[in-house]
Amino acid sequence: MKKNILYTMLFAVVALLVTSCGDKDTEGKSRFTYYPTIELEGDTYLVWDKGTPYVDPGYVSTMNGQDVTSEVTISGNVDINTSGIYKLTYTTKKNDDGFDASASRTVVVLDPNSEIEGFYLTQPDSYRSYNGNDVAYNSAFEILIIDNGDGTLTVDDLFGGWYAQRAGYGSNYAAFGYISLAEDGTVGLVDSIVPGWGDSLDDLTGTYEDGVFTIDATYVGTMHFYETWVKE
């Protein structure tokens, strides 16, 4: 009988300790977590005419069934007077446990009257030459060119879409860079980066005339990308 009483007391003490630990572990935390959500209205990639006041398409944020859109913060800005690529990040309010949510929108500001800047298509008969083998692009891939106003251009993929689009590797394998454009139409390499591999083009030469770029981009020593970009 005494043993039964002793076992009962021990069981009660252990149960009490477990319950106390559980209370400490959950102290200061809400029993239910309601996560905030955010949904962008309109496109997440916008092309905006230079000089036109920017009007955001909007967004909606909710938490636990309540509208908390007014408490969303936006980081980044769109300079409508300067051609470029701008990223806006929309972040919700935090819930009681410190969680928030975010979404992003890219806005490309372009001068609709510019002869040079805008979207181009790499022509299907462009090709890569490597180790004696020539392989055509076979499809048209879209690239973006921005006129920096100082004799240089920003190009979102100097590979013309070979890896990012044709191979399906994604934007980290585009050769983002800057090229120079002389008055006589001569094109040269200023700088470039391929984020996915952490390297850059060796060289780039070419010409521009009447909305058409003819490019020879050299990569990893002996690989050449012979590209023709035609403005859309």
N, C-alpha and C positions, 0 to 999 in steps of 0.2 A: 504493500500500500504506500509505504514511504517512497519507494522507487517511482511509482506512478505519479505521485505528487511532484517529485523532483523533476521528472521528465516534462511534466506539464509546465512547471515554472520555467525550465530552460527554453522550451518551445516559445513561450510567451515573450521572454527576453529577446530571443533571436528575431522574432516577428517584429517586435518594437524597434529593434536596431535597423532592420531592413526598411521598415516604413520611414524611419527618421532619415536614413540616407537618401531614400527616394525623394523626400520633401526637399532636402538640401539641393539635390541635383536639379530640381525643377524650380527652385526659388528664383523669382524675378523674371520667369519666362511665362509667356501666355500659353494657355492650354491648347488653343487653336491658332494656327498661323494663317492669316489671310494675305495672300501675296498680291501686290499691285500689278496691274497689267497696263500696257499702252499699245495703242494701235494708230499708226499713221494713216491719215486720209490722203488720197492722191498718190502719185508715184513716188517711189523712194529714190528715183534718179530723174532729175529735172534739168532741162536745157532752158536757160533764161536769156532773153535778149539784153545785151549790155545797155545800160542807161534806163531800163524800165524798173520802176519801184518793185521790190520783191514783196510778194504777198504769199505767206505760207499757206499751203493747202489745208493745214490743220491736223489735229490729233485728238484722241480721246483716251483718258485714263480712268480706270475704275479700281476700287478695292472694297471687298466685302459687299458688293452690290451697290456701292455709292460712287457717284461721279466725283473724282478728285482731279479733273483736268486742270483746274485753276492752279494747282500746286505743282505742276510740271515745270521743270527748269530746262532751258535750252542753252547749250554751249556752242560756240562757233558763230560765225557771221557770214553774210553774203555781201561782198563789195560789188555793187552793180556797176560801178564805174571802171572796174578792172577785170579784164578777161581772166578766167582761172577756174580751178576746181575747188569747191568749197564743201566742207562737211559739217552738217548740223547734227548734234546729239541731243536727244530728248530723254530726260531722266525723271522718273516718277518720284513722289514722296516716299520716304521709308515707312515700312510698317513698324509695329511695336517691337519686332524682333530684329530690326535693322536691315531688312531686305528691301531692295528697290528693283526697278526694271528700267531698261533703256532701249531705245531704237535710234536709228540714224538715217539721214537723208543726204544724198549728194546733189549739189546744185552746180551745174556747169554754166558759167556766164560767157557768152560768145557775142562778138560783134556781127550782126547779120549782114552788115555792109562790107565786111572784110573779104578781100579776094583770097586770102590765104587760110585764115583759121576756120576750123569747122571739122566735120567728120569726113573721113576718106575711106575708100575701100581698097584694100590690097588686092590686086587683080589675080585671078585664078592661075594665070600663066607665069606668075612669079615663082621662083624656085630656090631651093637650098642646094648648094653644091658642097659635098664633103667626101673626101677620099675617092675622088673620081666618079662619084654617083650624084646625079642630078635628080631631085625629087620636087615635083611641082606642088604648089599650094592646093590646086584643084578647086578651091572655093574662094569666094570673096570674103574677107574679114575686115571688120570695121575698126578703125583707129581714130584717135582724136588729136588734133593739132591746134595749139594755141599760140597766137602771135604775142610775144612778150614786149614788143614795141622798141626793142633795142638791137634789132638785127639777129635775135635768136628766137627759136621756136621751142615750145614744150611739146613732146610727142609721148603719148601714153604707152606706146609699144613700138620700139624700133625694129623688133622682129616681124612686125606686120601681122601679128596674131599667130605666128607659127606654133609656139608652145602654149600660150595662154588659151587660145581658141581652137586651133587645129588639133593639137594633141590633148586638149582638155585639162591642162594642168592648173588653170586658173590664173588670176591676175598677178600672183607672186612670181610668176615665170614670164612676165612681160618685161621687156627691156625699156623701162621708163628712162627718158633722157632729154637732153637739150642738144639742138643742132643749130648751126649758124647758117644764115642765108644771105649771101652777098648780092650786090646790085646786079651782077651779071648772071644770077641764077645758080651760082655754085653753092653746093651744100657741103658742110663739114661737121664733124663730131665735136661737141663741147664737153659733154659729160653724160654718163649713163650708169644705171644700176639694175641688176637682175636680183631682186630681193631673195628669191627662193634659193639661189645658189651663191649669193653674196659676192658676185663678180660683175664684170661689165664688158661692153664691147671693146674690141681691140682698136677698131677704126670704123669710120663710116664716110663714104664719099657719095657724091651724086649731083643731080641738077634739078632745077624746078622751072617749069614753064606752063603758063595758062592752066593752072589747077592740077598739074600732074608732076609728081615727084618720081624720079628714077634713082633708085638707091642701091648701093653695094655696101652691106654691113658685114664686117669681119668679126668673127667670134672664135674664141679658143684657138687662135693661131691660124688654122687653115680652113675653117668653116665659113662659107660666104652665103649671105642671104641676098639674092638679087630680086629686088622688090619694085613694083610699080604701084604707087598710091594715086588714086584718082578721086578728086573731091566729089562728094555726093551732091 
